Amino acid sequence: MFRKACVAGLMGLAFVAAPTSAQAQVDNLIGGTFGGFLLRGEDGRAGDDVLNERLTYLAFDISDFNGVIFGGEYLVGIGDWVEAGVGVSYYQRTVPSVYLDFTDADGTEIEQDTKFRNVPVTASVRFFPIGRSTPIQPYVGGGVNFYRWRFSETGEFLDFSAPFPCGGDTCYPTFRDTFTDDGNAVGPVFLGGVRAPVTPNFLIGGEFRWQGGKADLDPDVNFATNTLDLGGYVVQATFHVKF
């Protein structure tokens, strides 16, 4: 299902972008990407985002989830102005946190790990305003991300349903558990970059991407909210081999 959706998206984008001339030159590129994924900050995330909500009672920063992203892609050049492609990337980050206003009855911190994994499969089209055969090749483009995501919380948690007195204060029992959800989502992606051929068939470059989208968390898992904002920014190096 996931693969069929990606192929259909790529074919549609390529059809729209393809030149009308039947003589348009077609070539292929295969390559890789490596860089950083930067989550949107607290003020730019969805209002019901689970990470924003966790900030109200846990000590961590949204920027703690910024991490490495890498992947590969296959591109088809159509004439001197357009490329259509499909690629896949991988990102995963685990962030520790503690409760802001509570400790365990013995005074130790109540610790959890939050893990976020995202695997976007991207169908995209790139437009080269000065052509694909120049010494410097800037481009802009866009497309669709098909996300395969996973979100989990592991560690100690407070049971607010069973308060008990301790040293003149109110304390709450702790318990250890793991809460996990995963699924698929779709969102837009816009990109821009520049590349240059090192040899006639090997190109290197840099690229910036903006991506959007939200995941619906299972309400039965009882996360802080039922939405995970998948949006953010990717800054990455690229390399491609033309054949």
N, C-alpha and C positions, 0 to 999 in steps of 0.2 A: 504493500500500500504506500509506504513511505517512498520507495524507489519510483513507483509509478507516478506519484505526484511530482517528484523532482524532474523526471523525464518529460512529463507533460508541460511543466512550467518552462523548462529549457526550450522545448520545441516551439512553444508559443512565443517566447521572447525572441528566439532566433527568426521566426517567421515575420514578426513585426519589423525587426531590424534589418532583415536581409535586403540588399540592393535589388532593384528590379531587373538588372542586366543578368542574363543567363551566363555571361562570360565572366562574372565576378570571380576574382582569385580567391581560392579557399586554401587555408593552411591550418595546421594543428599545433597547439602548444600544450605541454604538460609541465607542471611545476609545483612549487611548494611555497608556503608562507610561514613566517615566524615573527611573533611580536607580543603585544600586551593587550589584554581586554580590560577596559576601565568601565566599571559600572557607573550609571548615572548617579549623581549625588542625591542626598536626602531630599532636597527641594525640587529635584527634577523627576522623582520617581512617582509611580501611581499612588494616589492618596491612600489606597487600601493595601499597599504593598506589605508583605509579611516582614521584610527586613526593617522597614521604617517602624513598624509596630513594635518589633523586638527592641529597638533602640530606647523605648520608653521605660524598660525595666532591666535591660542587660547592658553591660559595659563592653562595647566594641565600636568600630567605625565602619561605615559603608566602604570606605577606601581599603579596608583590610581584605576585601574580596577581589581587589584588582590583582590580576595574575597573568601568567603566560598562556598564550593561545597559539596553536600551530595547526597546520593542515596541508592539504594538497588540492589541486584543481586541474581541470581539463578545459581548454579553451579552443574555440573554433574561430579563426579569422575569416571574415567575409568581406572581400575587397580590401581597400586601404583605410577604411574608416570605422569598421565595426568588428567587435568580437562578442560572441555568446559563449557562455561557459557554465559549468557546474563544478562545485567544490564542496569539501567537507572540512570542518575544523573541530578542534577538541579543546575544551577548557574545563579545569576542575580546581576548586580551592576549598580548603578547610580552615575555618576561623574559630579560635577559642573565645569564650566569653564567660563572665560571671554576673551574678545578680548585683544590681546597683545598690539596693537598700537592705539586703538580707544576707546573713551568713548562717551557717549551720549552727546547731545548738552548742557545739564545742568551739565556735568562733572561726572555723575554717571557711574558705570561700566555697560557694556552690557553683561548680564548673560544668560547662557544656561545650560541645563542638558542633558547629553548623557547617555542613558540607553542601556545596552547590556545584553541580556538574551540568554542562551544556554542550551539546554537539549539534551545531547548526549545519544543515546542508543547504547550500546557496545556489539558486539559479539566477543568473545575472546577464546583463548586456552592458558592454562598454562602448563608448563613442570617443574616437580619437580626432580632435578638431584639426590637428595639423598632419594627420596621417599616421600609419603604422610602420612606415619605412624610413622615418627620419632619425637622425642621431639621438634626439631627445623626444620621447613620446608621452606627452601628458594625456590623461583621459579622465572622463567622468562616466558614471553609470548608475545602475540600480537594478533591483530585482526583488526576489522573495527568499526569506529564510524559512526553512522547515526545521524546527527545533525538536531535538530529543533531549529532555531535561530530567534531572533528578535532584531532589532536595531532601535533606535529612537533618535531624537534631538528635544528638547522642550525649548522654551524661546524666547529671543530677538535676532534678526538678523539684519545685516546691508543691506540696499538696495544700492549697489554700482552703480546702473544705474541712480540714481537721486541725484548727488552731489549738494550741495548748500554752499554759503559762510557763514562763521560764525566767527566773531572776527579776520578776517585776515587769517583764515585757511579754508580748505575745509572740510565740514562735510557731513555726509550721514544720511538719515532718517533711523529709526529703525522700525521694525514691529515684532509682536508676531505671532508665528506659531509652528506647530508640524510636523515633517517629520518622517515617519515610514515605515519600510519595514520588511518583514519576509519571511522565506522559509526553504528549506531543503538542506542539503549538506552531503557529504561523505568524510571521511578522515581516514588515518591509525592511529593506536594506538599501542604503545609498552609499556610493563610494566615489573616491577620486584618488588619483595617484599619478606617478610619473615613472617611466622606466627607460632604460637605455641598453642597446646591444653592446655586449663586450666582444663577442664574435658574431658572425652572421646568424648563428643559430642558438646563441646563449644570451639571455637578457636578465638584468637585475634591476630592482626598483624599490620604491616605497609606496605605501598605500594607507589611506585613512577610510574607515567605514563607520557609519552610524547605523545602528540597528534598533528596531522596536519590536514590541510584542509582549504579551502577558500569558502566564500559565495559570490555569485554574487548579488550585489545590483541593484535595478531597476534604470536605468538611468533617467527615468522620474521623480524620486523623487528629483533629483539634489543634492545628497550628494557631498562631496568634491571629491570623486572618486567612482568607481563602484565595489570596492572589499573590503571585510572585512576578515582579516586573523583570522581564528578560532583557530590557533595553540597556544600551551602553555604546561604547566607542572602542574601535579596534585600530591600533597603530601598528603596522607590521612591515617587515621587509619581504620582498618577493623575488623569486628567481624562476625562470622558465626556459625550457628547451623547445625550440621550434623544429618540427619535422613534417 
